[in-house]
């Protein structure tokens, strides 16, 4: 009987040690500002905003230049494909936004 009691105490000590190690690891990740996967996600918000603004800007410039007849090298040559480019930039920004935590 004393043997089973000491075995239970040993198991409890191992469990406590594992829990302490996990808690310490979580605290370290939180302190370092790390995401759950061990990598920083600080690039997500600036990338999301940049892609969205580029897409909107591309669309506005294309509409304004096309409606006024102003020639923009490269942009004016591809015509309505500019709409697809703008939508891909804006869609890509939403794709990046799914990584935000």
Backbone torsions as a table, in degrees:
resi	resn	phi	psi	omega
1	UNK	NA	-43.6	177.6
2	UNK	-63.0	-28.7	-179.7
3	UNK	-66.6	-40.9	179.8
4	UNK	-68.7	-32.8	178.6
5	UNK	-67.0	-42.5	180.0
6	UNK	-69.4	-32.4	177.2
7	UNK	-66.2	-41.7	178.1
8	UNK	-63.7	-40.3	179.0
9	UNK	-64.6	-38.9	178.7
10	UNK	-65.5	-41.7	177.9
11	UNK	-63.7	-40.1	178.6
12	UNK	-64.5	-38.9	178.4
13	UNK	-65.4	-41.0	178.1
14	UNK	-63.7	-42.9	-180.0
15	UNK	-63.7	-42.5	178.4
16	UNK	-63.0	-40.4	179.8
17	UNK	-65.4	-41.0	177.8
18	UNK	-64.1	-44.3	179.4
19	UNK	-63.0	-39.5	178.7
20	UNK	-65.5	-39.9	179.6
21	UNK	-65.4	-42.2	178.6
22	UNK	-64.7	-43.7	179.3
23	UNK	-63.2	-39.2	179.4
24	UNK	-66.8	-40.7	179.0
25	UNK	-64.1	-43.0	178.0
26	UNK	-63.5	-42.5	179.3
27	UNK	-63.5	-38.9	178.7
28	UNK	-65.1	-43.7	177.8
29	UNK	-62.3	-42.0	-180.0
30	UNK	-66.1	-40.5	-179.8
31	UNK	-64.3	-39.4	-179.5
32	UNK	-81.7	-7.0	-179.9
33	UNK	73.4	31.5	-177.3
34	UNK	-90.3	148.9	175.3
35	UNK	-79.1	174.2	-178.1
36	UNK	-60.1	-27.0	-179.2
37	UNK	-88.0	1.3	178.4
38	UNK	85.2	18.3	178.5
39	UNK	-131.2	152.7	-178.4
40	UNK	-78.8	141.0	178.5
41	UNK	-112.3	23.0	-178.1
42	UNK	-67.5	-17.7	-178.4
43	UNK	-82.3	-14.7	-171.8
44	UNK	-66.2	-50.4	-175.4
45	UNK	-64.8	-48.4	178.0
46	UNK	-61.1	-37.2	179.0
47	UNK	-67.7	-42.9	178.1
48	UNK	-58.6	-49.1	-177.6
49	UNK	-66.2	-42.3	-179.4
50	UNK	-62.3	-47.0	179.9
51	UNK	-63.6	-40.1	179.8
52	UNK	-64.5	-46.7	-179.8
53	UNK	-64.9	-38.5	176.9
54	UNK	-62.8	-41.9	178.6
55	UNK	-63.6	-44.8	179.7
56	UNK	-66.8	-43.6	179.8
57	UNK	-62.3	-42.3	178.8
58	UNK	-59.8	-45.6	-179.0
59	UNK	-63.7	-44.9	-179.1
60	UNK	-64.9	-46.1	-179.9
61	UNK	-62.3	-43.2	-179.6
62	UNK	-63.5	-46.4	179.3
63	UNK	-62.0	-43.7	-178.7
64	UNK	-66.5	-44.0	-179.0
65	UNK	-70.9	-36.0	179.8
66	UNK	-69.6	-37.5	-177.3
67	UNK	-77.8	-25.2	-179.4
68	UNK	-98.4	-7.4	178.7
69	UNK	81.9	13.8	178.0
70	UNK	-76.5	133.2	-179.2
71	UNK	-91.4	125.0	174.9
72	UNK	-117.0	116.5	-177.4
73	UNK	-55.7	133.4	-179.7
74	UNK	87.8	-54.1	-177.7
75	UNK	-70.9	-44.4	-178.5
76	UNK	-70.6	-27.7	-177.6
77	UNK	-69.8	-30.3	-175.0
78	UNK	-92.8	-5.7	171.9
79	UNK	60.5	-127.6	-174.0
80	UNK	-70.7	-9.2	175.3
81	UNK	-64.7	-18.6	176.3
82	UNK	-60.2	-34.6	177.7
83	UNK	-62.0	-43.0	178.4
84	UNK	-64.3	-41.6	179.4
85	UNK	-61.1	-45.8	-179.9
86	UNK	-63.0	-42.7	-179.8
87	UNK	-67.1	-36.2	177.3
88	UNK	-66.0	-39.7	177.2
89	UNK	-63.3	-45.1	-179.4
90	UNK	-69.5	-39.3	176.8
91	UNK	-65.2	-38.4	176.5
92	UNK	-63.0	-34.4	178.2
93	UNK	-65.7	-37.7	176.7
94	UNK	-70.2	-32.3	174.7
95	UNK	-64.0	-40.2	177.4
96	UNK	-67.8	-35.2	-178.0
97	UNK	-63.6	-22.6	178.7
98	UNK	-69.8	-15.1	178.2
99	UNK	-85.7	-7.6	-175.9
100	UNK	-72.1	132.9	177.6
101	UNK	-119.0	NA	NA
